[in-house]
Every structure is written in structure tokens, then in C-alpha cells.
């Protein structure tokens, strides 16, 4: 499973693609596949230029 993470403070160049372990699911859990996700413009504004 992939994620985007910040390992340090900085501009968009510090964003890294991270390989994550697939979470363990319980009897009442489901795992969904996400093809795209939105980005909050406020979060983008908080990034250092």
C-alpha cells in the first residue's frame, strides 16, 4: 500500500512516496482501493514555498 508522507518540514520537494504495510483487518472491517484522493488547498498553503 502506498502513501505520501512528509519526513521533514519544507516545500513540495520533501514529499515522498512511502510503501506502507497493509493493515490487519478485523471481522467487521473492509479494505477499499483508492484510485485518487483530493488535496485540501489550505494544506497546500501551509507548505513552505
MIDOSE-1310 file (N, C-alpha, C; in nm, 2 decimals, decimal comma, always signed):
residues 49
xxxx	+0,09/-0,12/+0,00/+0,00/+0,00/+0,00/+0,09/+0,12/+0,00; +0,06/+0,22/-0,08/+0,14/+0,34/-0,09/+0,07/+0,46/-0,02; +0,16/+0,55/+0,02/+0,11/+0,68/+0,09/+0,21/+0,79/+0,05; +0,17/+0,91/+0,07/+0,26/+1,03/+0,05/+0,29/+1,08/+0,19
xxxx	+0,41/+1,10/+0,22/+0,45/+1,14/+0,36/+0,55/+1,26/+0,36; +0,55/+1,33/+0,47/+0,65/+1,44/+0,49/+0,74/+1,39/+0,60; +0,87/+1,38/+0,56/+0,97/+1,33/+0,66/+1,04/+1,45/+0,73; +1,02/+1,57/+0,67/+1,08/+1,69/+0,73/+0,99/+1,81/+0,68
xxxx	+1,01/+1,93/+0,75/+0,94/+2,05/+0,70/+1,01/+2,10/+0,58; +0,93/+2,15/+0,48/+0,99/+2,21/+0,36/+0,88/+2,23/+0,26; +0,93/+2,25/+0,14/+0,84/+2,27/+0,02/+0,80/+2,13/-0,03; +0,73/+2,14/-0,15/+0,68/+2,01/-0,21/+0,79/+1,91/-0,24
xxxx	+0,91/+1,95/-0,25/+1,02/+1,86/-0,28/+1,04/+1,76/-0,17; +1,00/+1,78/-0,05/+1,02/+1,69/+0,06/+0,91/+1,58/+0,07; +0,81/+1,59/-0,01/+0,70/+1,49/-0,02/+0,77/+1,36/-0,07; +0,74/+1,25/-0,01/+0,79/+1,12/-0,05/+0,68/+1,02/-0,06
xxxx	+0,70/+0,93/-0,16/+0,61/+0,81/-0,17/+0,66/+0,71/-0,08; +0,57/+0,66/+0,01/+0,61/+0,56/+0,11/+0,53/+0,43/+0,09; +0,60/+0,32/+0,10/+0,53/+0,19/+0,09/+0,49/+0,15/+0,24; +0,36/+0,13/+0,26/+0,31/+0,10/+0,39/+0,26/-0,04/+0,39
xxxx	+0,27/-0,10/+0,51/+0,21/-0,24/+0,53/+0,06/-0,23/+0,52; +0,00/-0,33/+0,46/-0,15/-0,34/+0,45/-0,20/-0,37/+0,60; -0,29/-0,29/+0,64/-0,34/-0,31/+0,78/-0,41/-0,44/+0,80; -0,40/-0,49/+0,92/-0,47/-0,62/+0,96/-0,62/-0,58/+0,97
xxxx	-0,70/-0,66/+0,91/-0,85/-0,64/+0,92/-0,92/-0,73/+1,02; -1,01/-0,67/+1,09/-1,09/-0,75/+1,18/-1,21/-0,81/+1,11; -1,30/-0,88/+1,18/-1,41/-0,94/+1,12/-1,51/-0,84/+1,06; -1,52/-0,72/+1,12/-1,62/-0,62/+1,07/-1,55/-0,51/+0,99
xxxx	-1,43/-0,53/+0,94/-1,36/-0,43/+0,87/-1,36/-0,46/+0,72; -1,34/-0,36/+0,64/-1,33/-0,38/+0,49/-1,21/-0,30/+0,45; -1,14/-0,34/+0,34/-1,03/-0,26/+0,28/-1,08/-0,22/+0,15; -1,07/-0,09/+0,12/-1,11/-0,04/-0,01/-0,99/+0,01/-0,09
xxxx	-0,99/+0,00/-0,22/-0,89/+0,05/-0,30/-0,92/+0,19/-0,35; -0,83/+0,28/-0,32/-0,85/+0,42/-0,36/-0,76/+0,45/-0,48; -0,83/+0,51/-0,59/-0,76/+0,54/-0,71/-0,71/+0,68/-0,71; -0,78/+0,77/-0,64/-0,74/+0,91/-0,64/-0,79/+0,97/-0,51
xxxx	-0,73/+1,08/-0,46/-0,77/+1,14/-0,34/-0,75/+1,29/-0,36; -0,84/+1,37/-0,30/-0,83/+1,52/-0,31/-0,72/+1,57/-0,21; -0,68/+1,69/-0,24/-0,59/+1,76/-0,16/-0,65/+1,89/-0,12; -0,65/+1,92/+0,01/-0,71/+2,04/+0,07/-0,62/+2,16/+0,03
xxxx	-0,68/+2,27/-0,04/-0,60/+2,38/-0,07/-0,53/+2,45/+0,05; -0,60/+2,45/+0,16/-0,54/+2,51/+0,29/-0,41/+2,43/+0,32; -0,41/+2,30/+0,31/-0,29/+2,22/+0,34/-0,18/+2,26/+0,25; -0,21/+2,28/+0,12/-0,11/+2,33/+0,02/-0,05/+2,46/+0,06
xxxx	-0,14/+2,55/+0,11/-0,10/+2,68/+0,15/-0,01/+2,68/+0,28; -0,02/+2,57/+0,36/+0,07/+2,56/+0,47/+0,21/+2,52/+0,44; +0,23/+2,46/+0,32/+0,36/+2,42/+0,28/+0,45/+2,54/+0,26; +0,57/+2,53/+0,30/+0,67/+2,63/+0,28/+0,70/+2,65/+0,13
x	+0,71/+2,77/+0,08/+0,74/+2,79/-0,06/+0,89/+2,77/-0,09
